[in-house]
Amino acid sequence: MELWESILISLLIAIILPVVFSVFGLFKVLEEKKLPTADTIRTRPPKILSGFFLGFALLVLCGGIAGIIYCSITDSENTTALGVIVISLCVGIFSGLGFFGYAWVRFNYVVADKEGVLAYRLFRKKKYYRYEEIGWFQDTTSLGMMGSLVGYDKNNNKIFAIEALHIGATAVANRLRDHFVKEKSNSIHY
């Protein structure tokens, strides 16, 4: 690879990633405007983010299957076994990452109602926390994709967390403020 190709690829990555993240943020803002003002607030990721992870996983899976079929049909110099093994490993790893990303953003959410917060976690049981049981929370949703909303109990144990990209995260933070749950400063220390 020549120097100009390396520079071009670096510039494309530096341009494309912020654009993709901005699109996710734009869809979050658009979908949050449609959020009903009800007694119960259910957070969820934007549909485009869930679709991105699921689409990535399915694209890698279908492409990998096509690659395996291609290697099996065009058996030049008996390289089929090694090609199939390498393609299978790559497909398994990358499609697994896509499916895990989909499950992570889709099944980690909270539901806030008049009495408290119900936290759903991917690998844990759902648990209900009354507002009196929540010791404090930290709201860094204003940071965009890097932000989050995290709730802690009286012993400073994390009891729920959602990413700032979830639709309704700001409404849940406002609901916590309305019920006088203490808010910790959202300054970030490195």
Secondary structure as UniProt FT lines:
FT   HELIX           3..33
FT   STRAND          41..42
FT   HELIX           47..73
FT   TURN            77..78
FT   HELIX           80..107
FT   STRAND          109..112
FT   STRAND          116..120
FT   STRAND          127..130
FT   TURN            131..133
FT   STRAND          134..139
FT   HELIX           141..146
FT   STRAND          148..153
FT   TURN            154..155
FT   STRAND          158..163
FT   TURN            164..165
FT   HELIX           169..178
FT   TURN            179..180
FT   STRAND          182..184
//
